[in-house]
Amino acid sequence: MHNDNTPITLFTQILGRPWAIDPRAALANVPLLAKVLDDHQLASAFFKKVNEDYNPDAEDKVEKLSKSYAGSIVNYPYAFYYPEEADKETEENSAAIIPFTGTMTKNGGLCAYGYNDRINWLKHADANPKISKIILLVDTPGGTVDGTAKTANVIQSLSKPSVAVVDGLCCSAGMWFSASADKIVALNETCEIGSIGVANYFADYRKFYEEMGVTFHDINSSYSPDKNKEYFDALAENYKTIQDESLDPLAKMFIANISRNRPSAAPYAEIWKTGKVFFASRALEIGLIDAIGSIETALDLLDDVPNKNSVQSKSFFIMNKKMPMLTAALGVDSLEATDEGVFLNEEQLSVIEASLADHQQKLTAEQEKITGLGAKIEELQSSVTAKEAVINTANTTIETLKEENTQLTTANSSLQSENDILKDKSADQGKGADADGDFGDTSVKVDPEAAAIAAARSKK
């Protein structure tokens, strides 16, 4: 068995990497793992236990499945490590079976193959001219996130039709890469599918070692205040940092991958994206698989899938932050695209449609407000015009009254002057009479004729 991994590397993957794995598989071995950390002599027992419960012998499983099929089957990893012998036994239009069983890790382990091994097998089978279809034999609770997306991309890029045949579990990371196959078939109703989500498990051994006299010192460079922040926040039971910056982005990628590669499942995303596990019948209802049947059923489904050799291959890439408003509306950090452009799944299109409808409704409401405000402005303008007319009339009246007031003031002045003259005359007349009632010599000039008459009367 090919293996380029070491126990230390595998322990690092187990204790320090995000996992996309069914928790039953993760938790079943926690007590044994704790002992292995203290006594490396138990390592073999540890991996034996893992294999017994969650990593059935891949080659035996492949052989058993291939015997149930009457057609020609090419078994991996045998065909990869013994290519000359396998080629002699391979017939034209054969189907390759590549096992994805047990807990998945990037580089495998002491008793298991890794993603990188399987990627080599996939490419080998895809390049073999005698092989026309590729079967992924899936029985896995999931595994490390590292290596999952790469494996999914390789499956996506296969030139030959592929089908994931579930014989047991197709959970978490297993669902991630299986969704990249053209079809998914469960061999029976008790197969479990789903667990679409991401988690991180780690143990805090500080208290254990502190009781042994060990002191921990965590020192970051002054230039690196955020170094290992996710880890230290988690130790302080603040899990938001690792959720926001690591787990949630991975989960969004996971969900987007399933929605894109399984269009039949996209409308049911609210059901499966929370991490639930479903038996095959329910998985079929919500579009996570295509059928429940035999290996013949799986291969028959591929008859309707065109050979991709005649189709121009599309390279997928991540479009980061180039459409901030669109990604914000979709609730994703980035968009997946091909050389031909950006492709959206049905759920994302529904989100855009709902967003546009909401914006249209808001726009209509705002336009109605603007129309109402326009009418109000016209009403106010008419009121202002009327009030301006009243003001103009009042101003004219004021000017008229001012002129009349001026005239009255002038007339009053004239009357006052005449009144003053009359007063003066009256005063002068009062001063002209003596004590006997005679006027005597007054300053008033009298008519001579009147004076003569007055004199004649006085003589009598």
C-alpha positions in Angstrom: 0.0 0.0 0.0 1.3 3.4 -1.0 1.7 5.8 1.9 3.7 9.0 2.2 2.3 10.0 5.6 3.7 9.8 9.2 1.9 9.4 12.6 2.9 13.0 13.5 1.4 14.4 10.3 -1.7 12.4 10.8 -2.1 13.6 14.5 -1.7 17.2 13.2 -4.5 16.6 10.8 -6.7 15.1 13.4 -6.1 17.7 16.1 -5.5 20.9 14.1 -7.5 21.0 10.9 -11.2 21.8 10.1 -13.2 18.7 9.4 -16.2 17.9 7.3 -17.2 14.6 9.0 -20.1 13.0 10.6 -19.7 13.5 14.4 -20.3 9.8 15.2 -17.1 8.9 13.4 -15.2 11.7 15.1 -16.4 11.1 18.7 -16.2 7.3 18.6 -12.4 7.4 18.9 -11.9 10.3 21.2 -11.1 8.2 24.3 -8.6 6.0 22.4 -7.1 9.1 20.7 -6.4 10.5 24.2 -4.5 7.4 25.2 -2.6 7.4 21.9 -1.3 10.9 22.7 0.2 9.6 25.9 1.4 6.2 24.6 2.4 5.9 21.0 2.6 2.1 21.4 -1.2 2.2 21.2 -1.1 3.8 17.8 -1.5 0.5 15.9 -4.5 -0.4 18.1 -5.9 3.1 17.5 -5.8 2.8 13.7 -7.0 -0.8 13.8 -10.1 0.4 15.7 -10.7 3.2 13.2 -10.5 0.7 10.4 -12.8 -1.8 12.0 -15.6 0.7 12.6 -15.3 3.3 9.8 -12.7 2.1 7.2 -13.7 -1.3 5.9 -11.1 -2.8 3.7 -11.4 -0.9 0.5 -10.0 -3.6 -1.9 -12.4 -6.2 -0.5 -15.3 -3.9 -0.8 -14.4 -3.1 -4.5 -14.0 -6.8 -5.3 -17.3 -7.7 -3.7 -19.1 -5.0 -5.7 -17.4 -5.8 -9.0 -18.5 -9.5 -8.6 -22.1 -8.3 -8.4 -21.8 -6.8 -11.9 -21.7 -8.9 -15.1 -19.7 -6.4 -17.1 -16.0 -5.7 -17.1 -14.8 -3.9 -14.0 -11.3 -2.4 -13.4 -10.5 -2.4 -9.7 -8.5 0.4 -8.1 -5.9 0.7 -6.5 -4.8 -2.6 -8.1 -4.9 -1.1 -11.6 -2.8 1.8 -10.5 0.0 -0.1 -8.8 0.0 -3.0 -11.2 -0.8 -1.3 -14.5 0.6 -4.0 -16.8 -1.2 -6.9 -15.2 -4.4 -4.9 -15.0 -4.2 -3.8 -18.6 -4.1 -7.4 -19.8 -7.3 -8.1 -17.9 -9.1 -4.9 -19.0 -11.7 -5.2 -21.7 -13.0 -2.4 -23.9 -15.7 -0.1 -22.5 -14.9 -1.2 -18.9 -16.0 0.6 -15.8 -13.4 1.6 -13.2 -14.3 1.3 -9.5 -12.4 3.7 -7.2 -13.0 3.3 -3.5 -13.7 6.3 -1.2 -14.1 4.4 2.1 -13.2 5.3 5.6 -12.3 8.6 7.1 -10.8 10.9 4.5 -7.5 12.8 4.9 -5.3 14.6 2.4 -2.4 12.2 2.5 -3.9 9.1 4.0 -2.6 7.5 7.1 -0.9 4.4 8.5 -3.8 2.2 7.4 -5.7 4.2 4.8 -5.3 5.9 1.5 -5.7 9.7 1.2 -7.3 12.1 -1.2 -4.1 12.5 -3.2 -3.9 8.8 -3.8 -7.5 8.8 -5.1 -6.8 11.8 -7.3 -4.0 9.8 -8.9 -6.3 6.9 -9.5 -9.0 9.1 -11.0 -6.6 10.6 -13.4 -5.2 7.2 -14.3 -8.7 5.8 -15.0 -9.7 8.9 -17.0 -6.6 8.5 -19.2 -7.2 4.7 -19.8 -8.8 4.4 -23.3 -10.4 1.0 -22.3 -12.3 2.6 -19.5 -15.6 4.4 -20.5 -17.2 5.0 -17.1 -15.9 5.7 -13.6 -17.6 4.5 -10.4 -16.8 6.1 -7.0 -17.5 3.6 -4.4 -18.5 5.7 -1.4 -18.7 4.6 2.2 -17.3 7.5 4.3 -18.4 9.7 7.3 -16.2 12.4 5.7 -12.8 13.7 6.7 -10.6 16.8 6.7 -11.6 19.7 4.6 -8.0 19.9 3.2 -8.0 17.9 0.0 -11.8 17.7 -0.4 -12.3 20.6 -2.8 -9.3 19.5 -4.9 -10.8 16.0 -5.2 -14.2 17.5 -6.1 -12.6 19.6 -8.8 -10.8 16.6 -10.3 -14.1 14.6 -10.4 -15.8 17.6 -12.0 -13.1 17.7 -14.7 -13.2 14.0 -15.6 -13.7 13.5 -19.3 -15.7 10.3 -18.8 -19.1 9.9 -17.1 -18.9 9.2 -13.4 -21.3 8.0 -10.7 -21.0 7.9 -7.0 -22.3 4.6 -5.6 -23.1 4.8 -1.9 -22.7 1.6 0.1 -23.2 2.8 3.6 -22.3 6.4 4.4 -22.0 9.4 2.1 -21.6 12.1 4.7 -20.0 15.5 5.0 -16.8 15.6 2.9 -18.1 12.5 1.1 -21.1 14.4 0.0 -19.0 17.3 -1.1 -16.9 15.4 -3.6 -19.7 12.9 -4.6 -21.8 15.9 -5.7 -19.2 16.5 -8.4 -20.0 13.1 -10.0 -22.6 13.1 -12.8 -24.9 10.9 -10.8 -25.3 9.5 -7.2 -26.9 6.1 -6.5 -27.5 4.5 -3.1 -27.4 0.7 -3.0 -30.1 0.4 -0.4 -32.6 2.4 1.7 -30.5 2.3 4.8 -27.6 4.2 3.2 -27.1 7.6 5.0 -26.5 10.7 3.0 -25.9 14.3 4.0 -24.2 15.9 7.1 -23.5 18.9 4.8 -21.5 21.2 7.1 -18.1 22.0 8.6 -16.8 21.5 12.2 -13.6 21.8 14.2 -12.8 19.6 17.1 -9.9 20.1 19.5 -9.0 19.2 23.0 -7.6 21.6 25.6 -4.9 19.8 27.5 -3.5 22.8 29.3 -5.0 22.1 32.7 -3.8 18.5 32.5 -0.2 19.5 31.8 -0.4 22.5 34.2 -1.2 20.0 37.0 2.1 18.3 36.1 4.0 21.6 36.5 4.1 22.6 32.9 3.6 26.4 32.2 2.5 27.6 28.8 3.7 30.9 27.3 2.1 32.2 24.1 4.2 35.1 22.6 3.3 36.8 19.3 5.5 39.2 17.4 4.3 42.8 17.8 3.8 42.8 14.1 1.6 39.7 14.3 -1.2 40.4 16.8 -3.7 38.2 14.9 -1.4 35.2 14.7 -3.3 32.1 15.9 -6.1 34.4 17.0 -8.8 31.9 16.1 -7.1 29.2 18.2 -6.6 31.4 21.3 -10.1 32.8 21.1 -11.4 29.2 21.0 -9.3 28.3 24.0 -11.0 31.2 25.8 -14.4 29.7 24.7 -15.0 32.6 22.2 -15.8 30.6 19.1 -17.1 33.5 17.0 -13.7 34.2 15.4 -13.2 30.7 14.1 -16.8 30.5 13.0 -16.7 33.8 11.1 -13.2 33.5 9.6 -12.9 29.8 9.0 -15.9 27.5 9.5 -18.6 29.7 8.0 -16.7 30.5 4.8 -16.0 26.8 4.3 -19.6 26.0 4.9 -20.8 28.5 2.4 -18.4 27.0 -0.2 -19.7 23.5 0.7 -23.4 24.6 0.3 -22.6 26.4 -3.0 -20.9 23.3 -4.3 -23.9 21.1 -3.6 -26.4 23.6 -5.0 -24.3 24.0 -8.2 -23.6 20.4 -8.8 -26.9 19.0 -7.7 -29.6 21.3 -9.3 -32.3 18.9 -8.1 -31.3 19.5 -4.5 -31.0 23.3 -4.7 -34.7 24.0 -4.1 -34.5 22.0 -0.8 -31.4 23.7 0.5 -33.1 25.0 3.6 -33.7 21.3 4.5 -30.2 19.8 3.9 -27.8 22.7 4.4 -28.1 22.6 8.2 -26.0 19.4 8.6 -28.8 16.8 8.9 -28.3 13.2 7.8 -31.0 11.5 5.7 -31.7 7.9 4.8 -31.7 7.1 1.1 -35.4 7.5 0.5 -35.5 11.0 2.0 -32.3 11.9 0.3 -33.9 10.9 -3.0 -36.9 13.1 -2.3 -34.8 16.2 -1.7 -32.5 15.7 -4.7 -29.3 14.7 -2.9 -29.2 11.4 -4.9 -30.6 10.2 -8.2 -31.7 6.7 -7.5 -31.7 3.7 -5.1 -30.6 0.5 -6.9 -27.8 -1.7 -8.0 -24.5 -1.1 -9.7 -26.4 -1.8 -13.0 -28.8 1.0 -12.1 -25.9 3.3 -11.6 -24.2 2.5 -14.9 -27.5 2.6 -16.8 -27.9 6.2 -15.5 -24.6 7.1 -17.1 -25.8 6.0 -20.5 -27.6 9.3 -20.8 -24.5 11.3 -19.8 -22.4 12.4 -22.8 -18.8 11.6 -22.9 -17.0 14.8 -22.0 -14.2 14.2 -24.4 -16.4 15.8 -27.1 -17.2 18.7 -24.8 -14.9 21.6 -24.2 -13.8 21.3 -20.6 -14.5 24.2 -18.3 -12.1 25.3 -15.7 -13.7 26.5 -12.5 -12.2 29.4 -10.5 -13.3 31.6 -7.6 -14.2 35.2 -8.4 -13.4 37.0 -5.2 -14.9 40.4 -4.3 -15.3 41.6 -7.9 -19.1 42.0 -7.5 -19.5 43.2 -3.9 -23.2 44.2 -4.2 -24.1 40.9 -5.9 -22.2 38.7 -3.4 -23.7 40.7 -0.6 -27.2 40.1 -1.9 -26.5 36.4 -2.3 -24.9 36.2 1.1 -21.7 34.7 -0.2 -18.0 35.7 0.0 -17.3 34.9 -3.6 -18.8 33.6 -6.8 -17.7 30.5 -8.7 -17.2 31.0 -12.4 -15.9 29.3 -15.6 -14.0 30.6 -18.5 -17.4 31.2 -20.1 -18.7 33.3 -17.2 -20.5 33.2 -13.8 -23.1 30.5 -13.2 -25.7 30.8 -10.6 -27.8 27.9 -9.2 -31.6 28.0 -8.8 -31.4 29.1 -5.2 -29.1 32.0 -6.0 -31.4 33.0 -8.9 -34.4 32.9 -6.5 -32.4 35.2 -4.1 -31.7 37.7 -6.9 -35.3 37.5 -8.1 -36.6 38.2 -4.6 -34.1 41.0 -4.1 -35.1 42.6 -7.4 -38.8 42.3 -6.5 -38.1 43.8 -3.1 -36.2 46.7 -4.7 -39.0 47.2 -7.3 -41.5 47.3 -4.5 -39.5 49.8 -2.6 -38.9 51.8 -5.8 -42.7 51.9 -6.5 -43.3 53.1 -3.0 -40.7 55.8 -3.3 -42.1 56.9 -6.6 -45.6 57.1 -5.0 -44.1 59.2 -2.3 -42.4 61.5 -4.9 -45.7 61.8 -6.7 -47.5 62.7 -3.5 -44.8 65.2 -2.6 -45.1 66.8 -6.1 -48.8 67.3 -5.6 -48.1 68.7 -2.1 -45.5 71.1 -3.6 -48.0 72.3 -6.2 -50.6 72.8 -3.5 -48.1 74.7 -1.4 -47.0 76.7 -4.4 -50.7 77.8 -5.1 -51.0 78.7 -1.5 -47.8 80.8 -1.6 -49.1 82.5 -4.8 -52.4 83.4 -3.2 -50.7 84.7 -0.1 -48.3 86.7 -2.2 -51.4 88.3 -3.9 -52.8 89.1 -0.5 -49.5 90.6 0.6 -49.3 92.7 -2.6 -52.8 94.0 -2.0 -51.9 94.8 1.6 -48.8 96.6 0.5 -50.8 98.7 -2.0 -53.3 99.6 0.8 -50.5 100.5 3.1 -49.0 102.8 0.4 -52.4 104.4 -0.1 -52.9 104.9 3.6 -49.4 106.4 3.8 -50.3 109.0 1.1 -53.6 109.8 2.9 -51.8 110.1 6.2 -49.3 112.5 4.6 -52.2 114.6 3.2 -53.9 114.6 6.6 -50.7 115.7 8.3 -50.3 118.6 5.8 -54.0 119.6 6.3 -53.6 119.3 10.1 -50.5 121.6 9.9 -52.4 124.2 7.9 -55.3 124.1 10.3 -52.9 124.4 13.2 -51.4 127.5 11.6 -54.8 129.1 11.1 -55.8 128.3 14.6 -52.6 129.9 15.9 -53.4 133.1 13.9 -56.9 133.3 15.2 -55.6 132.9 18.8 -53.2 135.8 18.2 -56.0 138.0 16.8 -58.3 137.2 19.7 -55.5 138.1 22.2 -54.9 141.4 20.5 -58.6 142.4 20.6 -58.8 141.6 24.3 -56.0 144.1 25.1 -57.8 147.2 23.3 -60.7 148.0 26.0 -60.1 150.3 29.0 -61.7 150.2 32.4 -64.8 152.2 31.5 -65.5 150.1 28.6 -64.1 152.6 26.1 -61.6 151.4 23.7 -59.6 154.7 23.8 -56.7 154.7 21.6 -56.3 151.4 20.1 -54.1 150.2 17.5 -57.1 149.2 15.4 -57.7 151.6 12.5 -61.3 152.7 12.1 -63.1 154.1 9.2 -63.2 158.0 9.3 -67.0 158.1 8.6 -67.6 155.7 11.4 -65.4 157.8 13.7 -67.5 161.0 12.9 -70.7 159.2 13.7 -69.2 158.0 17.0 -68.1 161.5 17.9 -71.6 163.0 17.2 -73.2 160.5 19.4 -70.8 161.3 22.3 -71.8 165.0 22.2 -75.4 164.2 22.8 
